[in-house]
């Protein structure tokens, strides 16, 4: 493996937010909401990677977004999503990948209307091009064989499962979040909830320790502000 710069963030190092009394537990990888760390604002265009747990009946009421790409990976349970773009409710199930492109503005809500717990990872990316029409789509039973490309953010999400070695993309910014299991990257072993940020990745391989599930961001451009 070519020498690369990488930084590991352990699950225990994430900032805990949410509202546990309302059935919302959240762990933030970056500065978010009431937590601000000037040295941990973003990584390339990735500005949020939130692990969310919603109890039955809990959720986020309608709220606005603009100029952000929001990608949601459901791990367990069912997420009910409603937005002003489609005007209808959509149920996102475990193994589904949802993408919301906020464009010049959209309102949406997210709730757990199921009887059991809901777990998902939600990631926010800042696009290079602002404005435009909002859009929403769900990729059902997303296997990861075909990556999910976000053209507006010049980023690609790969979902990787199994016990075989995973060659990571060569890219200026690569972010790996471990959903399940454990992997070795370089000299580091990462477990569920851990993440690694890699700069100028080249020839990097993730080696699962048994079965593992990974979310891998390949990013090629920082956002342009103003």
N, C-alpha and C positions, 0 to 999 in steps of 0.2 A: 504494500500500500504506500503510495506517495505520501510524504509528510504533509499533513493538513492541520489547520487550526480548528479546534473543536472545544465546545464547552458543554458540560453535562449539567442538567438541572434535575435534581431528585424530586420525586413526588412530594416529599415532606417539606421541600423548600418553596413550594407554591404558596401564594397568598390565598387564605380562605376568605371568601366573601359569601354572597347569597343572603338568605334569610331563613336560617334553620327553623325558626318558630313557625314560618309559613310553609315549611316542607321543601325549601329550596337550599341545596348545598352546592357550593361552587368553589372550584380551586383554579386560580388564575396563574398562568405562566408569565404574563406580562402586566405592566401597569394597567389598571382597569378600574373604572368607577371611582370609589373613594380611596383606592390604593395607588400611590404614585412613586415610582423609583426612576429618577432621571437616567439611570444607567441601564434600565430595562423597559424601554418603551416599545421597541419593535425589533424584528430581525428581518432585514430586507423589507418586503411589503407586508410580512406577517405581523399583525398588531395585536392579535389575541389568540389564545388556545385555551379554552375554558372547559374543564371537566364538570359536567352538570349532573346532579341527581335530583329528580323531582318526585315527591311522594304523590300518591294517587290524589287527584283533585288540585294539585298545586300547578303554578305556571306563571307566565309573564303576560300581563295584560297588554292590549294594543299600545304600541309605541313607535316613534318614527326612526328612520335611518335614511341616510343619503351618502352617495359616493363611497360605498363599501361593498365588498364581495363577502358574503357569509356562507360558509360551507359547514354542514352539520352531518356527523356520522353517528347513527343510532346504534348503541351497543346492546341495550336490553329494553324491552317494553315498546310503547307506541307514543310518538310525539304528534299531537294535533296542531297543525299550523294553519293560520288564516292570515291573508294579507289583502291589501287594497288593490293589488295588481289583478288577481284572479277573482276576488270577491267570494271565494268559497273555501271551505275547510279541506285540508289534505292530511291524511294520516301517513306518517313516516315510520316505518317499522324497523326492527333490528336488521342490520345488513343493508338498509337503504341509505343512499347518500342524497342530501338535499342541497340545492344551491339557490341562494337569493342574491340577485344583482340589484342593489338598491337604486342605482342610477341617480336621477335628479330628485328622487324622493319616494318613499313607500312607508306604509304603516303595516305592522304585523304583530301577531300574538302567537305564543307558544304555550301549550298546556299538556298536562298528563291527564287525559280523560279516561284512561284505562283503570283496571282494578289493581294492578300491580305496580311495582316501582319502575321508574324510567331513568335510564342512564344514556348520556350522549356526550360527544366531544364537539364543541363548536369553535370554528376558527374564522377569524376576520382578517381580510387582506385589503389594503388600500390600493385602489387602481391607479394606473398611470394616466388614464383619461377620465375626466370627470363628466357628469351629466349623462344624458341619454335616458331611454326608457327603462323602467324597472322590469325585471323578469324573474320567474320562479320555476324550478323544475325539480323533479325527484327521479333519481336513477335507481330503479328497483333492483333489489338483490345484487348490489354492485359487487362484482367479483374482483375488480381492480385490473383485470386483463387489459382493458382499455382505459388509460388514465383519464382523469377529469381535468380538462384544460380550462383555465380562466384567462382568456385572451386579454381582457382589460387589465389584468394584474401581471401578465407575462409569467404566470405560475402554473404548475401542474401538480395535481395530487395523485399519488400512487398508493393503493391499498395492497398490502402484502400479508399473506397468511401462509402458515405451514412451518415445516422444519428444515427446509433447504436454505442454503446461503442466498442472500439477497444483495446483488450488486446495486449500490446506490447511484443515483444519477450524478454525472459530472456537471456541476453548476456553481455559480458564485455563492449561492446560499442554499443549503440543504437543511431541512428541519425534520427530525424523526421523533415521533411520539409513540411510545409503546402502549398499546391498548391492553393486550393480554400477553402472558408469558414473559420471557426474558430473552435478551440478545446480547451479543458481544460486538462492540464496534471499537476497533483499535484495541487499546488495553482496558477499556471500560466495559463492565457488565451492567446492563440497564434492565430494570424490572418494570412491571405495570405501573403507569403513571409517570415514569421517568421520561426525559427527552434529551436530545443532544442537538446542538446547533453547530453546523459545520460550514466554515468559510472556504471558498475556492476548492470544493470537493473534487477529487480526481482519484479514481481507482479505489474508492472506499467500499468495503463489503460489510454487511450486517450478518452475523452468524447466530441464528436462533439457538437457544438452549432448550431443546425440545420444541413443542409447538408454540408459535408466537403470532401475534397480529400487530402490524405496524401501519401507521399513517406517515407517509413520506412526502414532504413538500420539496419540489424542485422549483427554484425561483431565480429569475434572470434579470430583474430590473427593480431598482428602488422606486418608490412612488415619487411623483413630482408634485410639490405643493405650490399653491398659489397660481 
